[in-house]
Amino acid sequence: MLSDPLHSPIGTDFHSVTTLTHNTGNQATGGIWRVSGPGGDAILKHLTPNGGGHQHWAASDDPRHWNFWQREYLAYTSGFAAAYGREAGIAAPALLASGERPDGSRELWLEAVDGVHGRHWTAPMLADFAHRLGVVQALHRDSPEPPWLSHRFLRQYAGRRDFTGIPWDHPAAAAHWPDETRGGLRLIWERRDDLFTVAEHLPQTIGHLDVWPMNLVQREGEPVLLDWSFTGRGAIGEDVANLIADTFFDGLQPVERLAETEALVTDAYLAGLAEAGYTEPSSTRKAIAATGAAKYCWLAPAMLTRLAAEQPIASADYDAAGDAAVLERRRPIFDMLVRWARTALDT
């Protein structure tokens, strides 16, 4: 791929190539690189229907599927990504070039955005983004839908994996997660279909559906949102639920900031929605609760299953911590998800 780029806007005599951190398990992603050439810097993404990776990250040809392999290509080449957040000052990287390769895969050449990476954002910076996102998502409630947007993302993404014989009382987990936490996580898993249904019956909008610090950069005071692979229709509040939880799951920020971040981001998002004319705070809070708990219904079962198999439980691409550190760090996040699940299910 790098030795034979067909659509490079910066020349092919590259000065440097840096592989960027990404989910290497996703079969729709052949690779992501920052490339420097005679014409400057660019981000090259290789999008493919048959890349390497894990079976539970299989690429799909279905335009409504959560992992439709051409979605990000279409989001950029159609102008969707550039236009999505324009009214509130949320940008996307500029499209520099794109094109098809002989094997049918795609090259996507994007602006290399420099600035403050989302891993280093403060809680007020996250809240500022959430406020802007609230404005945008209130405006997109009735927007026309491109035919390649994902539908029922939560049910497909979070419901695609199954686990049997989950060791809820595994000694390593019990040492860090009290009975109440483990009982709540079991409730989330066993009632995941109910959580999906609650989320699907709450007010909907067009969302990005992968909002977390790795996909955020602040450039000259303006947030830039990266990676449009999953974008589609989802509940109002779904994106900020993911942002709150996934800021901390992989150790990108200290978990001690969780409570402050939850409060600031939620209030800012509600304020943005209201500013754009959507004033249903109770349903939005319920949507944040339902979607946040549903999105991660599989995570505790996966961790416990891996513990029983004596496999590491940290994220292979983003988190290098040991098992005990991961279990301890994720406990308050799981406690939040349990609280959210009980709110959504009225238990």
C-alpha positions, 0 to 999 in steps of 0.5 A: 500500500505505502509502496504503491499509493495511487492517489497521493496529493503530496507526491510519492517520494515520502520523507517519513511515514508514521503508523497511527494508533488505531483499532487494528482488529477492525477488518474494514481498516487496512491501515492509518498513517501520517505521511510526509512528502514533497507536497506536505503532510497528510493522513492516509487511511486504507479502507477495505472490505477484507482486511486483517483483524478479528471476526467480531470486527468483520467488515460489511457490504451492507450500507446500514450495517454498523461496520459498513466498510465504505461509510467513512469514504462516503462521509468525506467524499459526499461532503457530509463530514465537513458539513455535519457540525458547521453550525456549531463550529465542529470541524472535520479534517479536510479531504485532500484526495481519494480514490479506488485501488485495483482490488476495490479498496479505497484510499482516503487522504485527509488533512493532518490536523495538529493541535491539542489531542483529546487525551489532553483535554480538560473537563471544560474543553470536553464540556465545550465540545458537548455544548456544540454537539448538543446544538448540532444534534438538535438541528439534525433531528429531522435531517435527510439521511444518506443511504449509507448511515448506520441504523440500530448501531447499538444493538448491532455493535454491542449485541454482536458478541455472546458469552456463556458461563460468565465467571461473575465471581472470579476471585481477581474481579471480586477483589476489586469489584464489590458484590453490588458492582458485579450484580449490577454488571450482570443486570446490564448483561442480562437485560441488554435487549431491554436497554437496546429497546429503550434507546431505540424508542427515545428521540433520535438524531444523526450522530457520529457514534464514535465520540471519544478522546482519540477522535478529537483534536482542538485546533485554535480553539475549535474542535475537530472530530475524526473517524466517521466510520460508524456515523448514523441514526441513534438516540439523542445523548448517545454520543455524549454517553460514549464520550463520558465513559470512554474518556476513562476506560483505557486510561486516557485520563485519570478516573478521578475526573470521572464525576466532574466530567459526567456532570459538566459534559451532561449539563453542557450538552443539555444546554446546547440542545436547548439553545437549538430549540430542543428542551426535553432534559428528562428524556435526554438524561434517560437516553444518556443512561440507556445508551451508555449502559447498553454500549458497554454491556459486553465489556465486563463479561469479556473481561471476566472471560479473559481473566478465566482464560488467563488472558490480559484484559487491557485494550491491546491497542490503547492500554498497557496496564496490568490486570489489577490496575485495569480492574481498579480503574474501571470500577467507578466507570462500571458503577456509573454504568450500573447507575445509568442502567437502573435509571434507564430500566427504572429499577 
